[in-house]
Amino acid sequence: MQISLISRISAGALVVLGLAACDPNYQSGISPDAQRAAGGAVAGAVIAKALDEDIATGAALGGAAGALCDDAGVCQRRY
């Protein structure tokens, strides 16, 4: 199945928005790791849906990636 240009652009935009959740100045009352995990799970589910893959697997992988992105050096913690 051919993936449309709009789906690819949407998936790319979600990746960028997911990385924007790494902003250390954003405070919402929950821990930054939980914020990144939630954002990653949503982005992973949407990307999986756009690519016609399993949504639960995409959400699980996105959540894990979001929670661990600062440990991997993608999101740098600033204290």
N, C-alpha and C positions, 0 to 999 in steps of 0.2 A: 504494500500500500504506500502510495506516495504521500509524504508529509508536506502539508501546505506551507507556504512562506509565512503566513500569519501565525501558524503554530510554532514554527521555529523562532520567529521574532518574539512571541510571547514567552516561550521557554527561556530564551536569552535574557529577556527583561526580568523574569522571575529570579534567575540566577543573580543578576546584578542587585535586585532588591534584597535577596537573601544575604548577600555580602554587606549590604548597607545596614543590616541588623547588627553588624559588628561594632557600630558606633558606640564607644565607651561612655559618651555623655547622655545616652538615651536611658532614662530611668522610668520604670512603670510599676515598681513595687515587687516584682519578682526578680529572681537572680538573673544575671546576664546569660549564664549557661542555659537556663530554662527558656529565656527569650529566644536565644539562637536556636535551641532545639525545636521550639514551636515554629519558628519561621522556616527552619530547614524542612520540617515535616510537611508544612503546607506547600512549600516550593517543590519538594520531592513528589508529592501527590499530584500536583498540577502538571509537572513535567511528565510524570508517568502517564497521566491521562492523555496529554498531548501526543505522546509517542505511542499510545495504544498499548501500554504495558500494565502490569499489575499495580494498582494504586496503593495497596497496603505495603507492598515491598518498597515502592518509591518513597512513601511517607516514612517508613522505618529507616531507610538509608539516609534520607534527607535529615531526619531528626538526629541520627547519630552523627552525621557530618556537621550539623549545626552546633551540637553540644561540644564537639571536639575540635572545632575550627581554631580556637585560641591555643589549644594544646599543640596543634600541628603547625602553628605559626602563621596561619592565614589571617586570623583576627588577633592583633596584638593587644594584650591587656595593658592599660595605662592606669596607674594608681596615683 
